[in-house]
Amino acid sequence: DRALPFEVSAERRIIAADGTQTFEPADDKFVIFPPQGNAEVGQSKAVRVQYVGPTALTETQGYVIRVREVPVQDPNFQGVRFAYAY
């Protein structure tokens, strides 16, 4: 019943030899527009993501684009609140 505020970020995905993975910020390698926004009720929102990092890579690199819901504080709300990240 209200707009959903969100933020978008880029992270480099690093997989170790044992299969564990870690993530490090990679916003400097991408242009994300808009980096924050509101998805209105019943509507969709387009986000443009463009790689602007080095073009001559010596190894394969994996990246993750994360879309996170920004929690909105409502002083009248009581209960459990969930914030999603995709």
C-alpha positions in Angstrom: 0.0 0.0 0.0 3.1 2.3 -0.2 6.2 2.8 -2.3 9.1 0.5 -1.7 12.4 2.3 -1.3 15.5 0.4 -2.5 19.3 0.8 -3.0 21.5 -1.0 -5.6 25.2 -1.9 -5.2 27.8 -3.9 -6.9 30.1 -6.5 -5.2 32.9 -8.6 -6.5 32.4 -12.3 -5.7 35.5 -14.2 -4.7 35.4 -18.0 -4.5 38.2 -19.7 -2.5 39.7 -23.1 -3.4 37.7 -24.7 -0.6 34.4 -23.3 -2.2 33.8 -20.6 0.3 32.9 -17.2 -1.1 33.4 -13.7 0.1 32.2 -10.3 -1.4 34.0 -7.0 -1.6 32.6 -3.7 -2.7 32.9 -3.0 -6.5 30.8 0.1 -7.0 33.9 1.8 -8.6 33.7 -0.7 -11.5 30.0 -0.1 -12.3 27.8 2.8 -13.1 24.4 2.2 -11.5 21.5 4.5 -12.2 19.6 5.1 -10.1 21.6 3.9 -7.2 18.5 4.5 -5.0 14.9 4.8 -5.8 11.3 4.0 -5.0 9.2 1.3 -6.7 5.7 2.7 -6.6 2.7 0.4 -5.8 1.8 -1.8 -8.7 4.7 -0.5 -10.9 8.1 -1.7 -11.9 11.3 0.2 -11.8 14.2 -0.1 -14.3 17.8 0.2 -13.1 20.7 0.5 -15.5 24.0 -1.2 -14.7 27.1 -0.7 -16.8 30.5 -2.2 -16.3 33.2 0.5 -16.5 36.2 -1.4 -14.9 39.3 -2.5 -16.7 38.8 -4.1 -20.1 42.1 -6.1 -20.1 41.5 -8.8 -17.4 44.0 -11.5 -16.7 41.5 -13.7 -14.8 37.8 -14.4 -14.7 35.9 -12.2 -12.3 32.4 -12.6 -10.9 30.2 -9.8 -9.7 26.9 -9.6 -7.9 24.4 -6.7 -8.2 22.4 -6.5 -5.0 19.1 -4.7 -4.6 18.2 -4.1 -1.0 15.0 -2.8 0.5 15.5 0.2 2.6 13.4 -0.2 5.8 11.0 2.7 6.5 10.3 3.6 10.1 6.6 3.8 11.0 6.1 4.9 14.6 2.6 3.3 14.5 3.7 -0.1 13.4 4.0 -3.0 15.9 5.2 -6.4 14.9 7.9 -8.1 12.9 9.4 -6.2 9.9 11.3 -7.9 7.1 13.7 -6.2 4.7 14.6 -8.1 1.5 17.9 -8.2 -0.4 18.0 -9.7 -3.9 
